Amino acid sequence: MHATTGRENFQSSAGPVSGHFWTVLPAIAGALLPSLLPASQPFEATVEDPVVGRVLLSGLHMNHPRSDTLVVLIHGLGGDAISPYIRAAARATVHCGLSALCLSMRGADGSGEDIFHGGLTEDIRAALASPDLARYRRIHLMGFSVGGHLALKAALDRVDARLAAVAAICPPLDLDLATIAFDHPSRAFYRRHVFANVNRVYERAAARRRFLTPACQVRRARFCRERDAMTVVPRFSFQSPEDYYKRESVATRIHQLDIPSLLVAAVYDPIVPAYTLRAAIGDASDALTVRWVERGGHVYFRSDLDLGFGGALGLEPQVLQWLAVQQPPGSVKRFRS
């Protein structure tokens, strides 16, 4: 399985049909035949929000008693702690002898607690501050799609002193560019699918948090920018969607990244096109390692994926192998002036 190692620029955003194939079919298979999760315990933490007050977070904790390393798995928009790609990553993590935390961002579990956005690292910070996780000496983050953006931003925000390395799978880096791409008419199928999931969650939050825009209005949104203007912008006091994207995008700070970070991207990803990543990747510090994969889709890849890190093949084993050998942040070149 071929994966390029440099920071090449790919001019085409359409790519072959294989990008759609590797995005759609594994997602359908994962929904119809979900893999079993390893033995786990319910996880709860709270985050203090200036508007809502105390917000409850949930997840699943797989505590390996002999492991001093915790891998926190972060889902994307429309996902939660038991999404198929999170399940697969949890199984691989436990198989490697590490502990895992499958975390639902606020409200993603359908509790109606609140809503989240692509830069809300406070939830990750609050989860890691839980006494249940105090025994771990090293923390790794592995995020998928928007969860990958959150993982990288958590590294930039230094959410925990134990954070040793992060991995981002198919993340948007520039939220504005990513939204323009996602709102293109050619991606209407994907928008409908994602909106169906997030609208179900939003409806529960809006029923509980009356200050949110009514769900009936939000359901009429057909584009991501339009929906963000109704939901994220008023809830988190941004001036506009553009203000949200500028303030929260990893792209604006990626030159400051000094925690070892891995980005895995599909050349023909139909949801986060390669061209939306190249400028930010070019600006990144030396802390960022990039792997482009030709035969893959959005967060899903072939089972024999080889990223060049040795060990077992497949996305999750390869990423975990990379995380395992990273050195403390102090050994990484800081950032460009």
C-alpha positions in Angstrom: 0.0 0.0 0.0 1.5 3.3 -1.1 1.8 6.3 1.2 3.8 9.3 0.2 5.9 10.9 2.9 6.5 14.4 1.9 4.4 17.6 2.0 3.5 17.4 -1.7 0.8 19.5 -3.2 -2.0 17.8 -5.0 -3.7 19.9 -7.6 -6.9 17.9 -8.2 -9.7 18.0 -5.6 -11.9 15.5 -7.4 -9.7 12.5 -7.6 -10.7 9.0 -8.7 -13.9 7.3 -7.6 -11.8 5.3 -5.1 -12.0 8.2 -2.6 -15.7 7.9 -2.5 -15.5 4.1 -2.4 -13.2 4.1 0.7 -15.3 6.7 2.4 -18.8 5.3 1.9 -18.5 1.5 1.9 -16.5 1.1 5.1 -18.8 3.5 6.9 -21.8 1.4 5.8 -20.1 -1.8 6.8 -19.2 -0.3 10.2 -22.8 0.8 10.8 -24.3 -2.6 9.8 -21.7 -4.8 11.4 -20.1 -2.7 14.2 -17.0 -4.2 15.8 -17.2 -5.1 19.5 -15.6 -2.7 22.0 -13.1 -4.1 24.5 -14.2 -4.3 28.1 -14.8 -0.8 29.4 -16.2 1.3 32.1 -18.4 4.4 31.7 -16.5 7.6 32.0 -17.9 10.9 33.2 -16.3 14.3 33.7 -17.6 17.9 33.9 -16.5 21.1 32.3 -17.5 24.5 33.6 -18.9 26.7 30.8 -19.4 30.4 31.2 -22.8 30.3 29.6 -24.3 26.9 30.5 -22.5 26.3 33.8 -21.6 22.7 34.5 -21.7 20.5 31.4 -21.4 16.7 31.7 -19.1 14.8 29.4 -19.3 11.1 28.8 -17.3 8.3 27.3 -15.9 4.8 27.7 -12.6 4.1 29.6 -10.6 0.9 28.8 -8.1 0.8 31.6 -5.2 -1.5 31.0 -3.8 -2.0 34.5 -0.2 -2.3 33.4 -0.2 0.7 31.1 0.9 4.1 32.1 -0.1 5.5 28.7 -3.6 6.6 27.7 -4.8 7.1 24.2 -7.7 9.5 23.9 -9.9 8.9 20.9 -11.8 11.9 19.5 -14.6 11.6 17.0 -15.6 13.9 14.2 -18.7 15.9 13.5 -21.8 13.7 13.7 -19.9 11.0 15.6 -19.6 9.9 19.2 -17.6 7.7 21.5 -18.9 4.5 19.8 -18.6 5.5 16.1 -17.2 2.7 14.0 -13.8 4.3 13.4 -13.5 5.0 17.2 -14.3 1.4 18.0 -11.6 0.2 15.6 -9.0 2.5 17.1 -10.0 1.4 20.7 -9.6 -2.3 19.8 -6.2 -1.6 18.3 -5.1 0.5 21.3 -6.0 -2.2 23.8 -4.4 -4.9 21.6 -1.2 -2.9 21.9 -1.4 -3.1 25.7 -2.4 0.6 26.2 -5.4 2.2 27.9 -8.0 4.0 25.8 -10.6 6.7 26.4 -13.3 7.0 23.9 -14.6 10.5 24.5 -17.9 12.1 23.4 -17.6 15.8 22.9 -20.3 17.7 24.8 -23.8 16.7 23.7 -22.5 14.2 21.0 -23.9 11.4 23.1 -27.4 12.7 22.6 -27.7 13.8 26.2 -28.8 17.4 25.2 -26.1 18.8 27.5 -24.8 21.3 24.9 -23.2 21.5 21.4 -19.6 21.7 20.5 -17.5 23.2 17.7 -14.3 22.4 15.9 -12.0 24.3 18.3 -13.6 23.5 21.7 -10.6 21.9 23.4 -12.0 22.8 26.9 -13.8 19.4 26.8 -10.5 17.5 26.3 -8.8 19.5 29.0 -11.6 18.8 31.4 -11.7 15.1 30.6 -8.0 14.7 31.2 -8.3 16.5 34.5 -10.5 13.7 35.8 -9.2 11.9 38.9 -9.9 8.6 37.1 -7.1 9.5 34.7 -4.6 10.9 37.1 -2.4 7.7 37.2 -1.3 8.0 33.5 2.1 9.4 32.9 1.7 9.9 29.1 -1.2 11.0 27.1 -1.7 10.6 23.4 -4.6 12.0 21.3 -5.9 10.4 18.2 -8.6 12.3 16.4 -10.6 11.7 13.3 -11.8 14.4 10.9 -12.9 17.4 13.0 -11.7 15.3 16.0 -8.3 15.4 14.3 -8.5 19.2 14.2 -9.4 19.2 17.9 -6.4 17.0 18.7 -4.0 19.3 17.0 -5.6 22.4 18.6 -5.3 20.6 22.0 -1.6 20.3 21.4 -1.4 24.0 20.6 -3.5 24.8 23.6 -1.4 22.6 25.9 -4.4 21.0 27.5 -2.4 18.7 29.7 1.3 18.6 30.8 1.4 14.9 30.1 0.5 15.2 26.4 3.3 13.5 24.5 2.1 13.2 21.0 -1.1 13.5 18.8 -2.3 12.0 15.6 -4.9 13.6 13.3 -6.6 11.4 10.7 -8.1 13.3 7.7 -8.5 16.6 9.7 -9.5 19.9 8.3 -6.8 22.5 9.1 -8.3 25.7 7.7 -11.9 25.6 8.8 -12.9 28.3 6.3 -11.4 26.5 3.3 -12.8 23.2 4.5 -16.3 24.6 4.8 -16.1 26.1 1.3 -15.2 22.7 0.0 -17.8 20.9 2.1 -20.5 23.3 0.9 -19.8 22.6 -2.8 -22.8 21.1 -4.6 -20.8 18.0 -5.4 -20.7 17.1 -1.7 -24.4 17.4 -1.0 -24.7 13.7 -0.3 -22.1 13.9 2.5 -23.7 17.1 3.9 -27.1 15.4 4.1 -25.6 12.4 5.9 -23.7 14.5 8.4 -26.5 17.0 9.0 -28.9 14.1 9.7 -26.7 13.0 12.6 -25.9 16.4 14.0 -29.5 17.6 13.7 -30.7 14.7 15.9 -28.2 15.7 18.5 -28.9 19.4 18.2 -32.7 18.9 18.6 -32.1 17.4 22.1 -29.8 20.2 23.1 -32.2 22.9 21.8 -35.0 21.3 23.8 -33.0 21.5 27.0 -31.0 24.7 26.4 -33.7 27.2 25.4 -31.2 30.0 24.4 -30.1 27.9 21.4 -31.6 28.6 18.0 -34.8 26.5 17.6 -34.1 23.2 16.0 -36.9 23.7 13.4 -34.8 26.6 12.0 -31.5 24.8 12.1 -33.0 21.8 10.2 -33.7 24.1 7.2 -30.0 24.8 6.7 -28.5 23.2 3.6 -24.9 24.4 3.9 -22.4 24.2 6.7 -21.6 27.9 6.8 -25.4 28.6 7.0 -25.8 26.1 9.8 -22.8 27.4 11.8 -24.3 30.9 11.6 -27.4 29.6 13.4 -25.7 27.3 15.9 -22.0 27.8 16.8 -21.8 31.5 16.2 -24.6 32.6 18.6 -23.9 29.9 21.1 -20.2 30.7 21.5 -20.4 34.5 20.9 -18.5 34.6 17.6 -19.2 37.6 15.3 -19.8 35.5 12.2 -18.9 32.1 10.8 -15.7 33.7 9.3 -14.8 34.9 12.8 -15.3 31.4 14.2 -13.1 29.8 11.4 -10.3 32.4 11.8 -10.1 32.2 15.6 -10.3 28.5 15.9 -8.5 27.1 12.9 -5.3 25.2 13.6 -4.0 26.7 10.3 -3.4 30.1 11.9 -1.1 28.6 14.6 0.3 25.5 13.1 3.8 27.1 12.8 3.8 27.1 16.7 3.2 23.4 17.0 5.8 21.9 19.3 4.3 18.6 20.4 5.1 15.7 18.0 2.1 15.4 15.7 1.2 13.1 12.9 -1.2 13.9 10.1 -2.6 11.2 7.9 -4.5 12.4 4.8 -6.1 10.7 1.8 -5.1 12.2 -1.5 -8.6 11.8 -2.8 -10.6 12.5 0.4 -14.0 13.6 -0.9 -14.8 15.5 2.3 -11.5 17.2 3.2 -9.9 17.7 -0.1 -6.1 17.7 -0.3 -5.9 21.2 -1.7 -7.5 22.6 1.5 -4.6 21.2 3.6 -1.5 22.1 1.6 -1.0 25.7 2.6 -1.3 25.0 6.3 1.0 21.9 6.0 3.6 24.2 4.2 3.4 26.6 7.2 3.7 23.9 9.8 6.6 23.5 12.2 9.0 20.6 12.2 6.9 18.9 14.9 4.4 17.8 12.2 4.9 14.6 10.3 2.7 14.1 7.2 1.6 10.9 5.4 -0.4 11.2 2.2 -2.3 8.0 1.2 -3.4 7.4 -2.3 -5.8 4.5 -1.7 -8.1 5.7 1.0 -11.1 7.9 1.8 -12.3 10.0 4.7 -11.0 8.4 7.9 -11.1 4.9 6.3 -8.2 3.1 4.7 -7.2 -0.4 3.5 -6.4 -3.0 6.2 -2.8 -3.4 4.8 -2.0 0.3 5.0 1.8 0.9 5.5 2.8 4.3 6.6 6.4 3.3 6.9 6.6 3.1 10.7 7.2 -0.7 11.0 5.2 -3.2 12.9 1.7 -4.4 12.0 -0.1 -3.0 9.0 -3.3 -1.0 9.1 -4.1 2.6 10.0 -4.5 2.1 13.7 -1.4 -0.1 14.4 0.7 2.2 12.2 -0.4 5.3 14.0 0.0 3.7 17.4 3.5 2.6 16.5 4.4 6.2 15.6 2.9 7.5 18.8 4.9 5.0 20.9 8.3 6.2 19.8 7.8 10.0 20.1 10.1 11.9 22.4 9.0 14.5 24.9 8.1 17.9 23.4 11.3 19.5 24.6 13.3 17.5 22.1 11.3 18.9 19.1 12.4 22.0 17.3 10.2 24.7 18.7 8.7 26.8 15.9 9.4 29.2 13.2 9.5 32.9 13.9 
